[in-house]
Amino acid sequence: MVKVLIAEDNVPISVHLSNVINFTKEAHAISIVNNGTEVYQTIKTLKPEIVILDLKLPGEDGLEILRKIEENSKETKVIIYSGEPEYIAKVRGYESVVNFFSKTQPCEAVGVEVQRIAREISFKYKEDKIYDILFKLGFQPSQKGTEFIKDCIEISIKEHEENLKKIYQRIAIIKGKKAYTIKADVQVAVHKMWKYANKEKVRKFLRLGDYEEPSAKNVVTMVKYYVAK
């Protein structure tokens, strides 16, 4: 679950934001900080993926906090939630800022944006995990088939699709290729992986029988299973 830090000195607003975020399945409000001087240290300690930042805070204002995030924690996504429109205009050049909300907008609007970003972050984690598992099995990063296998698993997760033929067709539309070309590249990648792999390790990982060999189907199914764990 994606971690969210709320930096807001208005207690009713911060509590409402926390409740809205915790209602989602994708994100969790891990802390509320009411004083600007404590915000960046809390970011360093708790390492939230998303920060909801009020720009006018006591102690240290949001602009100074944002400068520190830009210099040291660029992977952190920042949503500005401010009642100061002149402040909002000053932060448009910051890479870490993904969206701006005025306090005339409800907390629920911020919650929807948190949910969207959290889904993107969660899927990026899954992408990285897919590659990590494929490389451990013995698939080579440079092979077209390895990329297509990753695509197969991603589409299967996103669209809850188990039929490999339909997945190939979906990738073909996205890539502007023929489905049989994608299928062939995947089969070549699986064959090469198996040729040079630690067969005992791969059989155990893919839950194959003693004489069974890997196929595109069981690679996609089992890697998807481990990614979801």
C-alpha positions as CSV (number, residue, x, y, z in Angstrom):
1,M,0.0,0.0,0.0
2,V,1.3,3.4,-0.9
3,K,2.3,5.7,2.0
4,V,1.0,9.3,2.2
5,L,2.2,12.0,4.4
6,I,-0.1,15.0,5.1
7,A,1.6,18.3,5.8
8,E,-1.3,20.6,6.9
9,D,-1.7,22.9,10.0
10,N,-5.5,23.0,9.8
11,V,-6.4,20.1,12.0
12,P,-10.0,19.5,10.7
13,I,-8.7,19.5,7.1
14,S,-5.8,17.2,7.9
15,V,-8.1,14.7,9.7
16,H,-10.6,14.8,6.8
17,L,-7.8,14.2,4.3
18,S,-6.5,11.3,6.3
19,N,-10.0,9.7,6.5
20,V,-10.5,10.2,2.7
21,I,-7.1,8.6,1.9
22,N,-7.6,5.7,4.3
23,F,-10.9,4.9,2.7
24,T,-9.1,4.0,-0.5
25,K,-7.6,0.5,-1.1
26,E,-4.5,1.8,-2.7
27,A,-3.1,4.3,-0.1
28,H,-2.7,4.9,3.6
29,A,-2.1,8.1,5.5
30,I,0.9,7.3,7.6
31,S,1.3,10.6,9.4
32,I,0.0,14.1,9.8
33,V,2.5,16.9,10.4
34,N,1.2,20.3,11.5
35,N,4.5,22.2,11.7
36,G,6.6,23.0,8.7
37,T,9.9,22.5,10.5
38,E,9.1,18.8,11.0
39,V,7.9,18.0,7.5
40,Y,11.2,17.2,5.7
41,Q,12.6,15.2,8.6
42,T,9.4,13.2,8.7
43,I,9.8,12.6,4.9
44,K,13.3,11.3,5.4
45,T,12.3,9.1,8.3
46,L,9.0,7.6,7.0
47,K,9.8,7.7,3.2
48,P,6.3,8.4,1.9
49,E,5.7,8.0,-1.8
50,I,3.1,10.8,-1.8
51,V,3.1,14.1,0.2
52,I,0.1,16.3,0.4
53,L,1.6,19.7,1.1
54,D,0.0,23.0,2.3
55,L,2.3,25.8,1.2
56,K,1.6,28.1,4.1
57,L,2.8,26.3,7.2
58,P,4.1,27.6,10.6
59,G,7.9,27.2,11.1
60,E,9.0,26.5,7.6
61,D,6.8,27.2,4.6
62,G,5.9,24.8,1.9
63,L,8.2,26.4,-0.7
64,E,11.3,25.7,1.4
65,I,10.1,22.1,2.0
66,L,9.5,21.7,-1.7
67,R,13.0,22.9,-2.5
68,K,14.4,20.2,-0.1
69,I,12.3,17.5,-1.7
70,E,13.5,18.6,-5.2
71,E,17.2,18.5,-4.1
72,N,17.1,15.2,-2.1
73,S,13.9,13.2,-2.6
74,K,12.8,13.6,-6.3
75,E,11.1,10.2,-6.3
76,T,8.5,11.7,-3.8
77,K,5.3,12.8,-5.5
78,V,3.8,16.0,-4.1
79,I,0.2,17.2,-4.3
80,I,-0.2,20.9,-3.4
81,Y,-3.3,21.6,-1.3
82,S,-3.2,25.3,-0.6
83,G,-5.5,28.3,0.2
84,E,-2.9,30.6,-1.2
85,P,-3.3,31.0,-5.0
86,E,-0.2,33.2,-5.3
87,Y,1.9,30.5,-3.7
88,I,0.6,27.9,-6.2
89,A,1.9,29.9,-9.1
90,K,5.4,29.7,-7.7
91,V,5.6,25.9,-7.7
92,R,4.7,25.1,-11.3
93,G,8.3,24.5,-12.3
94,Y,9.0,21.8,-9.6
95,E,9.3,18.3,-11.0
96,S,8.1,16.6,-7.9
97,V,4.7,18.5,-8.0
98,V,2.2,16.3,-9.8
99,N,-1.0,18.3,-9.1
100,F,-2.4,21.5,-7.5
101,F,-5.6,21.9,-5.5
102,S,-7.1,25.0,-4.0
103,K,-8.7,24.6,-0.6
104,T,-12.0,25.7,-2.3
105,Q,-11.9,22.2,-3.7
106,P,-13.1,19.3,-1.4
107,C,-10.7,16.8,0.2
108,E,-12.4,14.1,-1.8
109,A,-10.9,15.6,-5.0
110,V,-7.5,15.3,-3.5
111,G,-8.3,11.7,-2.5
112,V,-9.2,10.8,-6.1
113,E,-5.8,12.1,-7.2
114,V,-4.0,10.2,-4.5
115,Q,-5.8,7.1,-5.6
116,R,-4.7,7.7,-9.3
117,I,-1.0,8.3,-8.3
118,A,-1.0,5.3,-5.9
119,R,-2.2,3.0,-8.7
120,E,0.6,4.2,-11.0
121,I,3.2,3.7,-8.2
122,S,1.8,0.3,-7.4
123,F,2.0,-0.8,-11.0
124,K,5.5,0.5,-11.3
125,Y,6.5,-1.7,-8.4
126,K,4.9,-4.6,-10.2
127,E,6.7,-3.9,-13.4
128,D,10.1,-3.9,-11.6
129,K,9.1,-7.1,-9.8
130,I,8.2,-8.8,-13.1
131,Y,11.6,-7.9,-14.6
132,D,13.4,-9.1,-11.5
133,I,11.7,-12.5,-11.5
134,L,12.2,-13.0,-15.3
135,F,15.9,-12.2,-15.0
136,K,16.3,-14.6,-12.0
137,L,14.7,-17.3,-14.2
138,G,17.3,-16.6,-16.9
139,F,15.5,-14.5,-19.4
140,Q,17.8,-11.9,-21.1
141,P,16.9,-8.2,-21.0
142,S,17.9,-7.7,-24.6
143,Q,15.6,-10.3,-26.0
144,K,12.4,-9.0,-27.6
145,G,10.6,-12.0,-26.2
146,T,11.5,-11.0,-22.6
147,E,9.9,-7.6,-23.2
148,F,6.8,-9.3,-24.7
149,I,6.5,-11.7,-21.7
150,K,6.6,-8.7,-19.4
151,D,3.8,-7.1,-21.5
152,C,1.8,-10.4,-21.4
153,I,2.0,-10.4,-17.6
154,E,1.1,-6.7,-17.3
155,I,-2.0,-7.1,-19.5
156,S,-3.0,-10.2,-17.7
157,I,-2.9,-8.4,-14.4
158,K,-4.5,-5.2,-15.7
159,E,-7.3,-6.8,-17.6
160,H,-7.8,-10.0,-15.6
161,E,-7.1,-12.0,-18.8
162,E,-5.9,-15.6,-18.7
163,N,-6.2,-16.5,-22.4
164,L,-2.8,-16.2,-23.9
165,K,-4.1,-15.9,-27.4
166,K,-6.2,-12.9,-26.5
167,I,-3.2,-11.4,-24.7
168,Y,-1.0,-11.7,-27.8
169,Q,-3.8,-10.1,-29.8
170,R,-3.9,-7.2,-27.4
171,I,-0.2,-6.7,-27.5
172,A,-0.2,-6.8,-31.3
173,I,-2.7,-3.9,-31.4
174,I,-0.6,-1.9,-29.0
175,K,2.7,-2.6,-30.7
176,G,1.4,-2.5,-34.3
177,K,2.6,-6.0,-34.9
178,K,1.2,-9.4,-35.8
179,A,0.1,-11.6,-33.0
180,Y,1.9,-14.6,-34.4
181,T,5.2,-12.6,-34.4
182,I,4.8,-11.8,-30.7
183,K,3.9,-15.4,-30.0
184,A,7.0,-16.6,-31.9
185,D,9.3,-14.2,-30.0
186,V,7.9,-15.3,-26.7
187,Q,8.4,-19.0,-27.6
188,V,12.0,-18.3,-28.6
189,A,12.7,-16.5,-25.4
190,V,11.3,-19.3,-23.3
191,H,13.3,-21.9,-25.3
192,K,16.6,-19.9,-24.8
193,M,15.9,-19.4,-21.1
194,W,15.3,-23.1,-20.7
195,K,18.4,-24.1,-22.7
196,Y,20.8,-22.2,-20.3
197,A,18.7,-22.2,-17.1
198,N,19.3,-24.0,-13.8
199,K,16.5,-26.6,-14.7
200,E,16.0,-27.8,-11.2
201,K,15.5,-24.2,-9.9
202,V,13.2,-23.2,-12.8
203,R,11.1,-26.4,-12.4
204,K,10.6,-25.6,-8.7
205,F,9.8,-22.0,-9.4
206,L,7.3,-22.7,-12.1
207,R,6.0,-25.8,-10.3
208,L,6.7,-28.1,-13.2
209,G,6.8,-31.9,-13.1
210,D,10.1,-33.8,-13.3
211,Y,9.9,-34.2,-17.1
212,E,7.8,-31.1,-17.9
213,E,9.4,-28.1,-19.8
214,P,8.4,-24.5,-19.4
215,S,5.9,-22.9,-21.9
216,A,4.8,-19.3,-22.4
217,K,1.6,-20.2,-20.5
218,N,3.2,-21.5,-17.3
219,V,5.8,-18.7,-17.3
220,V,3.1,-16.0,-17.6
221,T,0.8,-17.7,-15.1
222,M,3.5,-18.3,-12.4
223,V,5.3,-15.0,-12.7
224,K,2.0,-13.2,-12.4
225,Y,1.3,-15.3,-9.3
226,Y,4.6,-14.3,-7.7
227,V,4.2,-10.6,-8.6
228,A,0.8,-10.6,-6.8
229,K,2.2,-12.1,-3.6
